[in-house]
Amino acid sequence: MPQALPVDRPSFVLSRAGYSIEGRGVECRYRSLPDAVAAVRAGEVAVGALPFDVTGPIALWRPVELRGSDGPWQPDLSLPPLPQVRIGDRIPAGAVHVERVRALVSSLRRGDAQKVVLARSLRLDADSTIDHLSLLEKLVRTDPLGNGYAADLSAAGPDYDGKFLVGSSPELLIRKRGTTVSCHPFAGTAARSDDPAEDAAIADRLAASAKDQAEHRFVVDEIRSALGPMCNRIDVPDIPQLSSTPQLWHLSSPITGELRDPAITALDLALAVHPTPAVAGVPRRAAMDAIARIEGPRGFYAGAVGWTDQSGDGEWMVAIRGIELAADGRTGLATAGGGIVEASDPDAELAETTAKFGTILAAFGYPSA
């Protein structure tokens, strides 16, 4: 049986600009996704992480305590400094990723799918133990919107005992407050520049890019289709807006709706839309089959991290811009992906994943991938 963290150290955190949520202690672990869904519908609390493919192991549990506070998360205990890290394996090497993208573009042109999100990973090796809360604190502090997440993966079983998923995701998968549901998908990306004039030009080019607009529309249309039957109304912007992180520009669309049935929980809604085309592709099944064939199992990368309370309200964040820390804290696997469509340029797709690694690498003071 996995050992629970002491209650004075949170095993779950979700941080946003306006609030943060902590889960402390473990009262019970949900053995399966149906068990968790049934428990939440019956008024129990659930926190943790969903995998990319929800047929795999889940890391969901009922905490001893769920506490919220205003503003981004701040630790209430002393934390050790982050160690230096080195990039170990690149999985796969950059040249191999380029060839994978090129082959995938050819298959898309044959009609195998419309979009597939393809990812690669970096293994980071640390000089000493990486404390998950120290990493989270750095990510939240350096993100302009205070975005961050951390989830103990031990509830997923022996293979995950002691592992942590930590990151700073800009992407809201789903939020439920009463009968109001909202999500904010990101799709269409460009790396930022330190030069203000060039940075503005990059943003303008992204907003005008037919390729990125089409990629984004896939995501918005799928979310509308998933949420529409559950809503009396759903409001989707006609065109996406520009959003940014310190490393990247994104096309994004804030979507809101009013639920027909207030008994629908935030976990129900998360499962209805996950995985979105922003992390999987279109059609979903064909894209996920391609990902499994090319990458292998993703585990918790591009899954969802979040919480649902006794009333069914809650929030789930897309698990990107993060790292899965090993149980000993001496290594971690960071993963980043990009949406591949017929018009994709393989070298540009490699550069996009490199830019996305910047969120994690910058937290350790590492210059680039």
C-alpha positions in Angstrom: 0.0 0.0 0.0 1.5 3.4 -1.0 2.5 5.5 2.0 0.5 8.8 2.3 2.4 12.1 2.7 2.2 13.7 6.1 -0.8 16.1 6.4 1.5 19.1 6.9 2.7 18.7 3.3 0.0 18.9 0.6 -0.2 15.9 -1.8 -2.3 18.0 -4.2 -2.2 21.6 -5.2 -3.9 23.6 -8.0 -2.9 27.3 -8.3 -4.5 30.0 -10.4 -4.3 33.8 -10.4 -7.4 34.2 -8.1 -7.2 31.2 -5.9 -5.5 28.0 -4.9 -6.7 24.6 -3.6 -4.7 22.2 -1.5 -5.5 18.6 -0.7 -3.8 17.2 2.5 -3.7 13.7 3.6 -5.4 10.7 2.1 -8.7 9.4 3.5 -9.3 6.9 0.7 -8.0 6.1 -2.8 -10.4 5.5 -5.6 -9.6 2.1 -7.1 -11.1 2.8 -10.5 -12.6 5.7 -12.5 -16.2 4.4 -12.2 -15.7 4.3 -8.4 -14.4 7.9 -8.4 -17.3 9.1 -10.6 -19.9 7.4 -8.4 -18.3 8.8 -5.2 -18.3 12.3 -6.5 -21.9 12.1 -7.7 -22.7 10.9 -4.2 -21.2 14.1 -2.7 -17.6 13.0 -2.0 -14.5 15.0 -2.7 -11.9 13.9 -5.2 -8.5 15.4 -6.1 -5.7 14.2 -8.2 -4.8 13.3 -11.8 -6.4 11.6 -14.8 -4.1 10.0 -17.4 -4.1 10.9 -21.0 -5.9 7.7 -21.8 -8.5 7.2 -19.1 -8.5 3.4 -19.6 -5.1 3.5 -17.8 -4.4 3.8 -14.1 -5.9 6.9 -12.3 -4.5 8.9 -9.4 -7.6 10.1 -7.6 -8.3 10.2 -3.9 -10.4 11.7 -1.2 -8.2 14.0 1.0 -8.4 14.3 4.7 -8.6 18.1 4.2 -9.4 20.3 1.1 -8.6 23.9 1.8 -8.7 27.0 -0.4 -7.1 30.4 -0.3 -7.2 33.6 -2.3 -4.5 34.3 -4.8 -1.8 32.0 -6.3 -0.4 29.2 -4.1 2.2 30.0 -1.5 3.8 27.4 0.8 3.3 27.7 4.5 6.5 25.7 5.3 10.2 26.0 4.6 11.3 24.4 1.4 14.7 23.2 0.2 16.3 25.0 -2.8 16.1 23.4 -6.2 19.1 21.5 -7.3 21.0 21.9 -10.6 19.8 19.6 -13.4 21.2 18.2 -16.6 19.4 17.0 -19.7 19.9 13.2 -20.0 18.1 11.3 -22.7 16.1 13.0 -25.4 13.2 10.7 -26.2 13.4 10.6 -29.2 16.3 12.6 -30.5 15.4 15.8 -32.3 16.2 14.4 -35.8 13.9 11.4 -35.1 11.1 13.6 -34.0 11.4 15.6 -37.2 11.2 12.3 -39.2 8.2 11.2 -37.2 6.4 14.5 -37.9 7.2 14.2 -41.6 5.8 10.7 -41.8 2.7 11.8 -39.8 2.1 14.7 -42.2 2.1 12.2 -45.1 -0.4 10.0 -43.3 -2.7 13.0 -42.7 -2.6 13.9 -46.3 -3.8 10.4 -47.1 -6.8 11.1 -44.9 -5.8 9.0 -41.8 -6.8 11.9 -39.5 -7.1 15.7 -39.6 -4.9 16.5 -36.6 -2.6 14.5 -34.3 -0.7 15.9 -31.4 2.8 14.4 -31.3 5.1 14.7 -28.3 8.7 14.1 -27.2 10.4 14.0 -23.8 13.5 15.0 -22.0 14.9 13.2 -19.0 16.3 15.6 -16.4 19.0 14.3 -14.0 19.4 16.3 -10.7 22.5 16.7 -8.5 20.2 16.1 -5.5 16.6 15.5 -4.6 14.0 17.7 -6.4 11.4 18.6 -3.8 8.0 18.7 -5.6 6.8 21.7 -3.6 10.0 23.6 -4.2 9.5 23.2 -7.9 5.9 24.1 -7.7 6.7 27.3 -5.7 9.2 28.4 -8.4 6.8 27.7 -11.2 3.9 29.6 -9.6 6.1 32.5 -8.5 7.5 33.0 -12.0 4.3 32.5 -13.9 2.5 35.9 -14.4 -0.9 34.3 -13.7 0.3 32.1 -10.8 -0.6 28.9 -12.7 0.7 25.6 -11.2 -0.2 22.1 -10.2 1.2 19.2 -8.2 -0.3 15.8 -7.7 0.9 12.7 -5.9 0.6 9.8 -8.4 0.8 7.0 -5.8 -2.9 6.3 -6.0 -2.3 5.0 -9.5 -0.6 1.9 -8.1 2.8 0.4 -7.4 4.4 1.7 -10.6 3.7 5.2 -9.5 4.3 5.0 -5.8 6.1 8.1 -4.7 6.0 9.8 -8.1 4.7 13.4 -8.5 3.3 15.3 -11.4 4.3 19.0 -11.2 3.9 21.8 -13.7 2.5 25.2 -14.7 -0.3 24.8 -17.2 -2.1 27.8 -18.8 -4.9 25.6 -20.1 -8.3 25.3 -18.3 -9.9 22.0 -19.3 -13.1 22.6 -17.4 -14.5 24.7 -14.4 -17.9 24.3 -12.8 -19.5 26.7 -10.5 -23.2 25.9 -9.9 -24.8 25.6 -13.3 -22.0 27.7 -15.0 -19.4 25.7 -17.0 -16.3 27.2 -18.6 -13.2 26.1 -20.4 -10.3 27.8 -22.1 -8.6 25.7 -24.8 -5.2 26.6 -26.2 -4.2 25.5 -29.7 -1.9 27.3 -32.1 1.5 28.2 -30.7 4.5 30.4 -31.5 7.7 30.9 -29.5 8.2 34.4 -28.1 11.1 36.7 -28.6 13.0 38.9 -26.1 12.9 41.8 -28.6 9.5 43.6 -28.1 9.1 44.5 -31.8 9.8 41.0 -33.0 7.6 39.5 -30.2 4.7 41.7 -31.3 5.3 40.6 -34.9 5.3 37.0 -33.9 1.9 37.4 -32.2 0.5 39.1 -35.3 1.7 36.3 -37.5 0.2 33.7 -35.2 -3.2 35.5 -35.2 -3.1 35.6 -39.0 -1.9 32.0 -39.6 -4.5 30.0 -41.5 -2.7 26.8 -40.3 -3.0 27.7 -36.7 -6.5 29.1 -37.0 -7.6 25.8 -38.5 -5.8 23.8 -35.8 -7.6 25.9 -33.2 -11.0 25.4 -34.8 -10.7 21.6 -34.5 -10.4 22.1 -30.7 -13.3 24.5 -30.3 -15.7 22.5 -32.5 -15.0 19.3 -30.5 -15.6 21.0 -27.2 -18.8 22.6 -28.4 -20.0 19.2 -29.6 -19.1 17.6 -26.2 -20.7 20.2 -24.0 -23.6 21.2 -26.2 -26.0 18.3 -25.3 -25.5 19.1 -21.5 -26.1 22.9 -21.8 -29.1 25.1 -22.3 -26.7 27.5 -24.0 -23.0 27.6 -24.9 -21.1 30.7 -25.9 -18.0 30.2 -28.2 -16.0 33.2 -29.6 -16.1 33.6 -33.4 -12.3 34.0 -33.5 -9.7 33.0 -30.9 -7.8 35.5 -28.8 -4.1 35.8 -28.2 -2.8 34.5 -24.9 0.8 34.3 -23.6 3.1 32.6 -21.2 6.7 33.9 -20.6 7.9 31.5 -23.4 5.0 31.3 -25.8 2.1 32.9 -27.7 -1.1 30.9 -28.0 -4.4 31.1 -29.8 -7.1 30.5 -27.1 -10.9 30.7 -26.8 -12.8 31.2 -23.5 -16.0 29.1 -23.7 -18.9 29.3 -21.3 -22.2 27.6 -20.9 -25.2 27.0 -18.6 -25.8 23.4 -17.6 -29.3 21.8 -18.0 -28.7 19.6 -15.0 -26.9 21.1 -11.9 -26.2 17.6 -10.7 -23.5 17.1 -13.4 -20.2 17.3 -11.6 -16.9 18.9 -12.6 -15.4 15.4 -12.9 -18.3 14.4 -15.3 -17.6 17.4 -17.4 -13.8 16.8 -17.5 -14.4 13.3 -18.7 -16.8 14.5 -21.4 -14.2 16.7 -23.0 -10.9 15.0 -22.2 -8.7 14.5 -24.1 -9.4 17.5 -26.3 -8.0 17.9 -29.8 -5.5 20.3 -28.2 -3.6 17.3 -26.7 -4.9 14.4 -28.8 -6.3 15.3 -32.2 -9.2 14.8 -34.6 -10.9 12.4 -34.9 -10.1 11.5 -31.3 -9.9 7.8 -31.6 -7.7 7.9 -34.8 -5.4 10.4 -33.2 -5.0 8.4 -30.0 -4.3 5.3 -31.9 -1.6 7.2 -33.9 -0.1 8.5 -30.6 0.0 5.1 -29.1 1.7 3.7 -32.2 4.3 6.4 -32.5 5.0 7.5 -28.9 3.8 4.6 -26.8 1.8 5.1 -23.6 1.8 8.7 -22.3 0.8 8.0 -18.8 -0.2 11.3 -17.1 1.3 13.7 -19.6 -1.6 15.6 -21.3 -4.0 14.2 -18.8 -5.8 16.4 -16.3 -5.1 17.6 -12.8 -7.9 18.9 -10.6 -10.5 18.7 -7.9 -14.2 18.3 -7.4 -15.9 19.2 -4.0 -19.0 17.9 -2.2 -21.3 20.1 -4.3 -19.9 18.8 -7.6 -18.1 22.1 -8.3 -14.5 22.1 -9.2 -11.8 22.7 -11.8 -9.5 20.5 -14.0 -6.4 21.8 -15.6 -4.7 20.2 -18.7 -1.5 18.5 -17.5 1.0 20.1 -19.8 4.2 22.2 -19.3 5.1 19.8 -16.5 7.4 17.0 -15.3 6.8 13.6 -13.8 9.3 13.3 -10.9 10.7 9.9 -10.0 10.0 8.6 -6.4 13.6 9.4 -5.4 13.4 12.9 -6.8 16.7 12.5 -8.6 15.2 12.3 -12.2 12.2 13.5 -14.0 10.6 13.2 -17.4 9.4 16.4 -19.0 7.2 16.0 -22.1 6.0 18.6 -24.7 3.9 18.2 -27.9 2.5 20.1 -30.8 -0.5 19.7 -33.1 0.4 18.2 -36.5 -1.9 19.0 -39.4 -1.4 18.7 -43.2 0.3 22.1 -43.4 2.8 21.4 -40.5 6.5 22.0 -41.1 8.5 19.3 -39.3 11.4 21.6 -38.3 9.0 24.2 -36.9 7.2 21.5 -34.9 10.5 20.5 -33.3 11.1 24.1 -32.4 7.7 24.4 -30.8 8.3 21.5 -28.5 11.7 23.0 -27.6 10.0 26.2 -26.7 7.5 24.4 -24.5 10.2 22.7 -22.5 11.2 26.2 -21.5 8.6 26.3 -18.7 10.3 23.5 -16.7 13.8 24.2 -17.7 13.6 27.9 -16.7 12.5 26.8 -13.2 15.8 25.1 -12.8 17.8 27.9 -14.4 18.6 25.7 -17.4 19.1 27.8 -20.5 17.3 25.8 -23.2 16.6 22.3 -24.5 
